[in-house]
Amino acid sequence: MNPLSSPLMTDNYQFMMLQSYLEQGMEETAVFELFVRKLPPGRNFMIAAGLEQALNFLENLRFSPEELAWLAPRFPSTLIAYLEEFRFTGDVHAMPEGTIFFPDEPILRITAALPQAQLIESRMMNLLHFETLIASKAARSVLAAPDKLLVDFGMRRAHGAEAGLLAARASYLAGFSGTATVLAGALYGIALFGTTAHSYIQAHEDETTAFEHFARCHPDNVILLIDTYDTEAAADKVVALAPKLGADGIGIKGVRLDSGDLAMHARQVRKILDEGGLENTFIFASGNLDEYRLHALLASGAPIDGFGIGTALDVSSDAPSLDCAYKLQEYAGKACRKRSEGKVTWPGRKQVYRKYDSADGCMMRDVVTLEEDNSYDGEPLVIPVMVAGERINGNVGLDEMRRRTLANYARLPSQMTALEAAHAYPVEISPSLRALAKQLDEDSGAFSHLTQAL
């Protein structure tokens, strides 16, 4: 069993519901939508991500003999027989990866036989939730330091191997320059970055020898870690070593700071490098950084050219989860509406139209409406990506998704690019959608209880 692709990577109640659906003959078409109920504190928007992994999962969804053998003692033979032939044959509509979105807007719609659409719920949420969470976190660093080299450094403290790998992908999608995670380079073509650990410096008798060994081993990528002992003294050693290396055609590309008062050290190191003739040697900083520290460092004028963002990014430390949901919106041709207190949903198959300002091209407002409601102009954000279990647009390259994301940043209203929460972006629920919700409530006798929500 491959734990990352196994259909057993789900919640047990999915199989329990599946068994009941089959016994009751409930296999008509269902429509589920995945959306976020509210933004985390301090966030002004989210970025849709993880669709590629979700589609890969659906395309390859099969039960192996080993998985069926494990399920067999736990469920009736009729369910096992159904799972032997299980394939996802439904349709998928989604916001393309890199799309900016807001609460109540569906980023994924699944249309399939009820057992199929139900079984995939947990993994769809798992994949889209995580990458959307990380991409949205990474976007804040990109907007805080728009012209700087940003590298994902967080794999070692990510919550598991898949999380570290997908965090590298999501942060690159959001505009990071690359990652330190080697497998992400192999799988996704993301640029790899790396210097040395402090242990490398400590393993040598002195810093200068360590610097020279590393430079001669990697002559085209000499970036030296200089804060193991005394940062400014190490910068002096780099300057002293430079002519010797230069005589052999080896240049010192950069130095890395990883501790202490980064702004103060960066200023002093910059002065040492410039006075030593290394004006083109850049300064790269890491060490417990996030978007707030980036903003503070750059606001202080710290001469830092690039940043490695680690733990805070890969675990989204200030907002470690999203209030997202995957809910049934239609079954057997009839709209559905959840009415749980605090978790009421908008029913039916929905589309989101985005209106832009004709003067500056920035986003003005969104309208969430029923799919068949064609009364709105603007850009439709939810598009078909899979029909009858097969992709219809092929594989979109990660670099293309990244370009889309960066282009979307340029269309954000200026106040929404700040780290502080701005006034909520206007998302309108259309009259036709409100009318459908009202009708469902009246039909169920819940009108008086929910009328204020409309």
Solvent accessible surface area in square Angstrom, and as a share of the most:
residue,aa,sasa,rsa
1,M,126,0.56
2,N,87,0.45
3,P,86,0.54
4,L,85,0.42
5,S,57,0.37
6,S,6,0.04
7,P,6,0.04
8,L,42,0.21
9,M,86,0.38
10,T,32,0.19
11,D,75,0.39
12,N,97,0.50
13,Y,109,0.41
14,Q,0,0.00
15,F,8,0.03
16,M,109,0.48
17,M,55,0.24
18,L,0,0.00
19,Q,47,0.21
20,S,55,0.36
21,Y,33,0.12
22,L,38,0.19
23,E,110,0.49
24,Q,127,0.56
25,G,54,0.51
26,M,72,0.32
27,E,85,0.38
28,E,102,0.46
29,T,62,0.36
30,A,0,0.00
31,V,0,0.00
32,F,9,0.04
33,E,0,0.00
34,L,3,0.01
35,F,15,0.06
36,V,3,0.01
37,R,50,0.18
38,K,124,0.53
39,L,45,0.23
40,P,14,0.09
41,P,123,0.78
42,G,23,0.22
43,R,12,0.04
44,N,13,0.07
45,F,11,0.05
46,M,1,0.00
47,I,0,0.00
48,A,4,0.03
49,A,2,0.02
50,G,0,0.00
51,L,16,0.08
52,E,29,0.13
53,Q,24,0.10
54,A,0,0.00
55,L,9,0.04
56,N,58,0.30
57,F,20,0.09
58,L,2,0.01
59,E,58,0.26
60,N,100,0.51
61,L,2,0.01
62,R,105,0.38
63,F,14,0.06
64,S,35,0.23
65,P,105,0.66
66,E,103,0.46
67,E,6,0.03
68,L,21,0.11
69,A,67,0.52
70,W,122,0.43
71,L,2,0.01
72,A,49,0.38
73,P,109,0.69
74,R,125,0.46
75,F,26,0.11
76,P,51,0.32
77,S,90,0.58
78,T,97,0.57
79,L,2,0.01
80,I,18,0.09
81,A,55,0.43
82,Y,59,0.22
83,L,1,0.00
84,E,91,0.41
85,E,135,0.60
86,F,6,0.02
87,R,102,0.37
88,F,10,0.04
89,T,79,0.46
90,G,5,0.05
91,D,45,0.23
92,V,0,0.00
93,H,37,0.17
94,A,1,0.00
95,M,2,0.01
96,P,27,0.17
97,E,6,0.02
98,G,0,0.00
99,T,9,0.05
100,I,0,0.00
101,F,0,0.00
102,F,4,0.02
103,P,32,0.20
104,D,52,0.27
105,E,0,0.00
106,P,2,0.01
107,I,5,0.02
108,L,1,0.00
109,R,2,0.01
110,I,0,0.00
111,T,15,0.09
112,A,6,0.05
113,A,31,0.24
114,L,4,0.02
115,P,0,0.00
116,Q,21,0.09
117,A,0,0.00
118,Q,13,0.06
119,L,7,0.04
120,I,1,0.01
121,E,20,0.09
122,S,18,0.11
123,R,10,0.03
124,M,0,0.00
125,M,49,0.22
126,N,75,0.39
127,L,5,0.03
128,L,5,0.03
129,H,39,0.18
130,F,37,0.15
131,E,0,0.00
132,T,1,0.01
133,L,7,0.04
134,I,0,0.00
135,A,0,0.00
136,S,2,0.01
137,K,6,0.02
138,A,0,0.00
139,A,0,0.00
140,R,12,0.05
141,S,3,0.02
142,V,12,0.07
143,L,39,0.20
144,A,18,0.14
145,A,1,0.01
146,P,96,0.60
147,D,132,0.69
148,K,64,0.27
149,L,51,0.25
150,L,4,0.02
151,V,0,0.00
152,D,1,0.00
153,F,44,0.18
154,G,2,0.02
155,M,93,0.42
156,R,204,0.74
157,R,144,0.53
158,A,15,0.11
159,H,147,0.66
160,G,44,0.43
161,A,89,0.69
162,E,42,0.19
163,A,15,0.11
164,G,0,0.00
165,L,22,0.11
166,L,8,0.04
167,A,0,0.00
168,A,1,0.00
169,R,5,0.02
170,A,0,0.00
171,S,0,0.00
172,Y,24,0.09
173,L,0,0.00
174,A,0,0.00
175,G,10,0.10
176,F,0,0.00
177,S,30,0.19
178,G,1,0.01
179,T,0,0.00
180,A,45,0.35
181,T,10,0.06
182,V,107,0.62
183,L,94,0.47
184,A,0,0.00
185,G,16,0.15
186,A,82,0.63
187,L,104,0.52
188,Y,54,0.20
189,G,62,0.60
190,I,5,0.02
191,A,50,0.39
192,L,85,0.42
193,F,63,0.26
194,G,37,0.36
195,T,31,0.18
196,T,18,0.11
197,A,58,0.45
198,H,58,0.26
199,S,71,0.46
200,Y,68,0.26
201,I,3,0.01
202,Q,113,0.50
203,A,86,0.67
204,H,39,0.18
205,E,178,0.80
206,D,68,0.35
207,E,5,0.02
208,T,50,0.29
209,T,46,0.27
210,A,0,0.00
211,F,1,0.00
212,E,28,0.13
213,H,96,0.43
214,F,17,0.07
215,A,0,0.00
216,R,95,0.35
217,C,91,0.54
218,H,84,0.38
219,P,58,0.36
220,D,127,0.66
221,N,58,0.30
222,V,0,0.00
223,I,15,0.07
224,L,3,0.01
225,L,1,0.01
226,I,0,0.00
227,D,13,0.07
228,T,28,0.16
229,Y,133,0.51
230,D,75,0.39
231,T,12,0.07
232,E,38,0.17
233,A,39,0.30
234,A,0,0.00
235,A,0,0.00
236,D,77,0.40
237,K,72,0.31
238,V,0,0.00
239,V,33,0.19
240,A,78,0.61
241,L,7,0.04
242,A,15,0.12
243,P,94,0.59
244,K,113,0.48
245,L,0,0.00
246,G,43,0.41
247,A,90,0.70
248,D,86,0.44
249,G,71,0.68
250,I,17,0.08
251,G,52,0.50
252,I,15,0.08
253,K,89,0.38
254,G,0,0.00
255,V,0,0.00
256,R,31,0.11
257,L,1,0.00
258,D,32,0.17
259,S,58,0.37
260,G,56,0.54
261,D,80,0.41
262,L,4,0.02
263,A,14,0.11
264,M,74,0.33
265,H,30,0.13
266,A,0,0.00
267,R,104,0.38
268,Q,78,0.35
269,V,0,0.00
270,R,39,0.14
271,K,125,0.53
272,I,33,0.17
273,L,0,0.00
274,D,53,0.27
275,E,126,0.56
276,G,31,0.30
277,G,49,0.47
278,L,25,0.13
279,E,104,0.47
280,N,149,0.76
281,T,4,0.02
282,F,46,0.19
283,I,0,0.00
284,F,12,0.05
285,A,0,0.00
286,S,3,0.02
287,G,23,0.22
288,N,126,0.65
289,L,2,0.01
290,D,30,0.15
291,E,1,0.01
292,Y,98,0.37
293,R,88,0.32
294,L,0,0.00
295,H,95,0.42
296,A,59,0.46
297,L,15,0.07
298,L,44,0.22
299,A,80,0.62
300,S,56,0.36
301,G,53,0.51
302,A,6,0.04
303,P,39,0.25
304,I,1,0.01
305,D,59,0.30
306,G,0,0.00
307,F,0,0.00
308,G,2,0.02
309,I,3,0.01
310,G,14,0.13
311,T,47,0.27
312,A,16,0.12
313,L,2,0.01
314,D,1,0.01
315,V,25,0.15
316,S,0,0.00
317,S,63,0.41
318,D,67,0.35
319,A,6,0.04
320,P,91,0.57
321,S,69,0.44
322,L,15,0.08
323,D,48,0.25
324,C,16,0.10
325,A,3,0.03
326,Y,4,0.02
327,K,50,0.21
328,L,56,0.28
329,Q,2,0.01
330,E,24,0.11
331,Y,40,0.15
332,A,39,0.31
333,G,65,0.62
334,K,150,0.63
335,A,27,0.21
336,C,34,0.20
337,R,18,0.06
338,K,58,0.25
339,R,73,0.27
340,S,50,0.32
341,E,163,0.73
342,G,73,0.70
343,K,94,0.40
344,V,51,0.29
345,T,3,0.02
346,W,36,0.13
347,P,0,0.00
348,G,4,0.03
349,R,70,0.26
350,K,6,0.03
351,Q,20,0.09
352,V,0,0.00
353,Y,25,0.10
354,R,6,0.02
355,K,72,0.30
356,Y,46,0.18
357,D,45,0.23
358,S,121,0.78
359,A,95,0.74
360,D,97,0.50
361,G,23,0.22
362,C,25,0.15
363,M,9,0.04
364,M,90,0.40
365,R,84,0.31
366,D,0,0.00
367,V,5,0.03
368,V,0,0.00
369,T,0,0.00
370,L,18,0.09
371,E,63,0.28
372,E,124,0.56
373,D,23,0.12
374,N,127,0.65
375,S,90,0.58
376,Y,51,0.19
377,D,96,0.49
378,G,34,0.33
379,E,77,0.35
380,P,62,0.39
381,L,8,0.04
382,V,5,0.03
383,I,60,0.31
384,P,60,0.38
385,V,14,0.08
386,M,0,0.00
387,V,73,0.42
388,A,63,0.49
389,G,13,0.12
390,E,125,0.56
391,R,40,0.14
392,I,79,0.40
393,N,89,0.46
394,G,43,0.41
395,N,116,0.60
396,V,50,0.29
397,G,42,0.40
398,L,22,0.11
399,D,72,0.37
400,E,83,0.37
401,M,10,0.04
402,R,49,0.18
403,R,151,0.55
404,R,68,0.25
405,T,0,0.00
406,L,66,0.33
407,A,59,0.46
408,N,29,0.15
409,Y,18,0.07
410,A,83,0.65
411,R,90,0.33
412,L,6,0.03
413,P,21,0.13
414,S,93,0.60
415,Q,101,0.45
416,M,4,0.02
417,T,46,0.27
418,A,44,0.34
419,L,12,0.06
420,E,119,0.54
421,A,70,0.54
422,A,32,0.25
423,H,173,0.77
424,A,97,0.75
425,Y,18,0.07
426,P,73,0.46
427,V,43,0.25
428,E,70,0.31
429,I,17,0.09
430,S,0,0.00
431,P,92,0.58
432,S,40,0.26
433,L,0,0.00
434,R,83,0.30
435,A,58,0.45
436,L,47,0.23
437,A,0,0.00
438,K,87,0.37
439,Q,91,0.41
440,L,33,0.16
441,D,0,0.00
442,E,77,0.34
443,D,102,0.53
444,S,64,0.41
445,G,65,0.62
446,A,19,0.15
447,F,69,0.29
448,S,95,0.62
449,H,134,0.60
450,L,10,0.05
451,T,54,0.31
452,Q,176,0.78
453,A,58,0.45
454,L,52,0.26
